Amino acid sequence: MDEEIGGAARQAQWKNYCKTLSLLAFQSFGVVYGDLSTSPLYVYRNSLSGRLNAYIDETTIFGLFSLIFWTFTLVPLLKYVTIVLSADDNGEGGPFALYSLLCRHAKFSLLPNQQAADEELSTYYQPGTDRTAVSSPLKRFLEKHRKLRTCLLLFVLFGACMVIGDGVLTPTISVLSAISGLQDPATSGLSNGWIVFIACVVLVGLFALQHRGTHRVAFMFAPIVVFWLLSIGIIGLYNIIRWNPRIFVALSPHYIVKFFKKTGRDGWISLGGVLLAVTGTEAMFADLGHFTAASIRLAFVGVIYPCLVLQYMGQAAFLSKNMPAVYNSFYLSIPSPLFWPVFVIATLAAVVGSQAIISATFSIVKQCLALGCFPRVKVVHTSRWIHGQIYIPEINWILMVLCLAVALGFRDITVIGNAYGLACITVMFVTTCLMSLVIIFVWQKNLLISLLFLVFFGAIEAAYLSAAVMKVPQGGWAPIALAFVFMSIMYVWHYGMRRKYMFDLQNKVSMKWILNLGPSLGIMRVPGIGLIYTELVTGVPAIFSHFVTNLPAFHQVLVFVCVKSVPVPYVPVDERYLIGRIGPREYRMYRCIVRYGYKDVQKDDENFENHLVRSIARFIQMEAEESASSGSYESSTEGRMAVVHTTDTTGTGLVVRDSTDDDAAAGTSLTRSSKSETLRSLQEIYELENAGSVNRRRRVRFQIDEEERIDPRVRDELSDLLEAKEAGVAYIIGHSYVKARKNSNFLKTFAINYAYSFLRKNCRGPSVTLHIPHISLIEVGMIYYV
């Protein structure tokens, strides 16, 4: 009986798993495969352009198809589906996921404010990782040499810049190729100028809709991509049967040898067009976080692979009997009655494919931002249900301008294809190199296995890369130029931020100086909580002494807040806050470190103040419990940091209740205890102007739990904390001016005084990215000579 029940339960679980897997696989068509599925629009057109036109015959066409088939089999199917999809970082994929894995399993990270406590995060190490394994000589060598770690970061950033290049070129070539069907004289016969104009209108519409979070709408477009794939697969099969069934013999790699024997160097250069068949492959790995590896594999093997192989085979069969149709082989191979339906679906599929890479570009920029390698930009979370769906306004409009510039500047799908191919193959080559390191350091496999992976796939991609590089004068320079510009921005920003951090680190306020000031810090301690933002995870920043020496008063409770990124995709909410104490208890000074992963998005509707108060209260209780067990109530001047779990008020010694309307009317805001009529009137104006954001936040008031037995000293400290909270919270950040020292060389002076200064003036301010309310903001000016 029990066995029957167990068997029925397992069967039900299996059915649910299959149902979920099928649903995810179906949804992945609208997000992951839009770009890859539209490649047949332009692969043969690009491959057979230029000098290869002189060799067009059946042998050349068969050899070209054989190249496409084996490239499509070895790179997307063998490399990505079989191997790379297994190298996920807590379900996330992409070059940054691989780099994050490497930083956690070997000391490759260059982030300056990392702590040992970060390694205790539940998402830090993969399950089954042997943390006691002896380090290999290669690992010790790379960890020892900082320049090699810097080169690794630059290599990853170069790949990231090429992804941004993809974000410019993919929408342009996909939309332009789809619209180019209107050039056929048998339909409308529009001129190239009109084709470019219509494509630009579609591109403007595409980018104008980004703020609505259209990435989630791509889920609704999954049926369009599936219908598109089935249509082109059936059309390909029709062309095989009608035009040349002998095309099946071209599955033999023998035709690749014949192709190169006949075409020689010109055939080698044509590889730049062949690699367009696998553009969009990287999206399978990059968008892994929204699905599962199993669902992406199922979609590729079950639908993508057979449909695209049939389409490429069908186009080759058509071209072998209709060689003059090379200039627009896809649309000319479609039976006349089906032209307009296929044209409409192709245009929609191109838009969906473009949407996927645009969203991936937003994600890459967000990850660069988390590494401190990109100027501050506004990141908007566009989905309440799908984690990681973001929109970046500045990047969106820059991409749109660049897309229009490429479309209007080149006006030729072949030239844009040259640029597109170089960007895509570079990203794939970066992934191959990072993957070989993951095999050694994360999977802890033999060095020989890593070398086999690197040599086999690296050789294939190096061959395509060499062909793509040959086309640099014919448009291939575009992604290189884009990468150079974005790399320069990233490097200058990272260099400036790092020099500023080192200045803060070297000019920390000594604890001896603070202790000599006494509990009052030598000034008047006024009601309220002062949140001092700093990048330091230890010590007191120079901004504090600068503030104290220029103003005669400071808040009765001080919290030094550090918002930092850690090399994991997501930090669980209950592990996000690290709380500690600075100085003796009577100083009422604390430290709060807020940790985010490279995929986490800081939401502006979080009530940070209430969470902070609960966390500090919980820390005070935890510290008192430890002191009671050790028999001493004294604390160190720079106490240990503790991870505080505060989903509610349990263990804090506090009770919480919602503020009533009467409380609100009485001024239960950050100036509620102020006697200044001016401050109260300003607060009322602020709340009226920001009624939407204010109402979203839950108004709560904390009180000490009278029923709980609490040590009198702990009760006093909690009472001071709550009084300060009721008096109001002020956010204090540094308004820094970074200058190069007078003895600096020309390059450093230019980088700091001009390039970095320009970026700082034209990017978002720290108060915007940290979601600090302006009415509570205090900025302290400081000059940094670095």
Secondary structure by P-SEA (a helix, b strand, c coil): caaaaaaaaaaaaaaaaaaaaaaaaaaaaaccccccccccccaaaaaacccccccccaaaaaaaaaaaaaaaacccccccccccccccccccccaaaaaaaaaaacccccccccccccccccccccccccccccccaaaaaaaacaaaaaaaaaaaaaaaaaaaaaaacaaaaaaaaaaccccccccccccaaaaaaaaaaaaaaaaaacccccccccccaaaaaaaaaaaaaaaaaaaaacccccccccccaaaaaaaaaacaaaaaaaccccccccccccccccccccccaaaaaaaaaccaaaaaaaaaaaaaaaaacccccccccccccccccaaaaaaaaaaaaaaaaaaaaaaaaaaaaaaaaaaccccbbbbbbcccccccccccaaaaaaaaaaaaaaaaacccaaaaaaaaaaaaaaaaaaaaaaaaaaacccccccaaaaaaaaaaaaaaaaaaaaaaaaacccccaaaaaaaaaaaaaaaaaaaaaaaaaaaaaaacccaaaaaaacccccccccbbbbbbbccccccccaaaaaaaacccccccbbbbcccccccccccccccccccccccccccccbbbbbbbccccccccccaaaaaaaaaaaaaaaaaaaaaaaacccccccbbbbbbccccccccccbbbbcccaaaaaaccccccccccaaaaaaaaaaaaaaaaaaaabbbbbbbccccccccaaaaaaaaaaaaaaaabbbbbbbbbbbbccccccaaaaaacccaaaaaaacccccccccccccccbbbbbbbbcc
